[in-house]
């Protein structure tokens, strides 16, 4: 995609998102030049699904970019992003959270994390149950180098917008219930196909890729 079309897409997405909602530009498989183009237009937060791709792009781009890990994260890959990652969206086990804490300590950091919650009605999605998430939240004081700031959830990949809305609404209610208890600030819901519904249902952060990059 040429830079003018990319900028047009980016502006269409960013202009339609309320100021209270954070836009994560999902840049997987995109060249550094494409990221630089929308960086120049004001975007500072980029989400990558693959650790290797994030590590390769980081030195090619401005130092003030906030890198978010939004894909499935294996424990043996945490060490590569621990020195710089701004937010990990996809924490789906206490084992992974413990490893993030360990690697954050080695880098003298506190790493912000979101617990990934399973809300979809399809086997390709995964994450924690509400009960498992509450158990982990209760244990976070034992992991001083991580900070759980909220939840991430992916709705079912379906044309049924009512189902998508209901799934987002369920997670939003859970977030609102636990926010005062654990000082949560981030609800990451919504991607290119459903981010407008997610915002209507209380999302504070959306992850948009194809609507920007094509």
N, C-alpha and C positions, 0 to 999 in steps of 0.2 A: 504494500500500500504506500502511495506517495505521501509526502509530509502534509500536503494541503488537505487531503482526504482524512488523514489521521487526526489532524487538528480539528477538522470539522466534526468528526465523530466524538472526539474528546470534549469539545465545547458543548455538544448536544447533551452528552451524559452529565458533565459537571454542572452545567447551568440548571439541570432539572433536579439536582439533589439539594435538599435544604442545607443551610449552613451548619445545622446541628448534627448532620450526618457526615461521617468520614468516608471518603472514597479511596478504596485500595485499587489501584490499577493492576490487574492481573496480567503479568507480562511474560508468562511461560512461552517458550519457543520464539520469542521476539528478539530481534537483534538489539544491541545496545543503542544503535542509532535511533531506533523507534522510541525507546525509553527517553533518550535525550531530547527528542522532539517535544514530547508532552511535559517533560521536566521544564523545558524552556517556557512552556505555557503555564507553569505554576504547580504541576503535580509533584509531590514529594514522597508519596507512599506507594511502594510497589510490592506486589505479592508474587512469590514464586512457589511453584509446586515441588520443584526438585532442588535439593541441596546443592548439587554440583553446578547447576545452572546459576544459582544465586551467587555462589562463591566465585564463579568465573566472571560474572557481570560486575560485581562490586567494584573492582579496581579500575574498571573502564568508565565509571560514571561518577558524578559529583559526590563528595563525602557526606553531604547533609541529607542524602536519601535515607529514608527509613525503610528497612527491608523487613517484610513480613513473610514468615513461613506458613503457607496455607495448605500445603499438601500433607499426605501421610508422612510422618517422620519416624524413621527407624532410630532406635537408641544409639546404634553405632555411628550415626551421622551427626548427632547433636554437637559433637566437639568441633565440627568444621564451621558451624554458624554461631556458636556460643560467644565468640569475641565481639560480634557486632549486631546480631539479629535484634530488631526492636520489639517484635511481638510474634509469638508462636500461636497460631489459631487452632491447631489440630491435636491438642493433648487428649488422648483417649485412654490413658491408663495411669495408675499410680507409678508403675515401673518407669514409664517415660518421664513423668514429672520428676521422679527421683534422680534420673540421669541428667535432666536439664539443670536441676539444682547443683549436682556435682560439678558439671562443666562450667556453670556460672560462677561457682566458688573459685574454681581454678583461674578464672578470668577476672576475679574481683568485681563481679557484677551481680545485679539482681535483674533477672529476665522476666518480663511480663508474659503471661500465658493466658490463653482461653481454653476452657474445657469444651471439647467437642461433644455435643449432645445428639443422640440418635432420635430424630423426630419423623423421618420419612417412612413410607410404607413400601420399601423396596430393599432387596438384599444387597445391592451394590453400595448402599450407604452404610455407615457404621458410626459408632460413638458410644458414649456412656449413657446409661439410664439416668433418670432424675435421682434415684436413690444413690447410685454410685457417685454421681457428681456431689451430692451433699456429703457423702462420706469423705471424699477427697478434700472438699472445702474445710471440713472440720480438722483435717490433718495438716493443712498448709503451714501452720505455725511451726511445725517440725522441719520445714524446708525453707530456711531463711534467705536463700538466694533465688527464690522464685516469688512472683506475685501474681496470683490469679485475679485478673481484672474483669472477667466476665465469661460469656459463653459464645460458642459458634454452633450453628446448625444449618443443615442443608435440607431443603424440602424435597419431596418426591419429584422426579422428572416426569411431569404429567401435564396434559393440557387442561386438566380440571383445576381451574383457579380457586374454586371454593376449597378444595382439598389443600392446596398450597397455603392458602390464607389460614386455614384451621391449624395446620402444622406450625406455621410461624406464630400464630396466636398462643398456642400451647407453650412454646418456648419463651415467648415474651412474658407470659404470666408467671412462669417459673423464675425468670430473671427479676421481675419486679418484686416477687416475694422474698428473694434472697439478697437483693441489692443492699437493703439497709443493714442486714446482719453482717455482710462481708465486704461492704464498701465497694461493690462492683460498679463499673462505669461503662462497660462495653458489651454490646449485644451485636455480634457479627452474623447477620442474616441477609441473604439476597445476593444473587448473581445476575448475569446479563438478562436471563429470561424472566426473572421474578423480583428484581430488586425494588421495583415500584410498590409491589404488594408488601414486601418486607418492610419498607419504610413506613407504609401506612399502619403496619402492625407493631411498630416500635423499634425497628432496627436502628442502631446508632452507627453502624459501619457496614458498608456494602463492598462486595468484591466483584468488580466488573472487568471482564477481559474482552470477549468477542465484540461487544458493542462499541468498544474503543478501537481495538486493533484489527477487527475484521476476522 
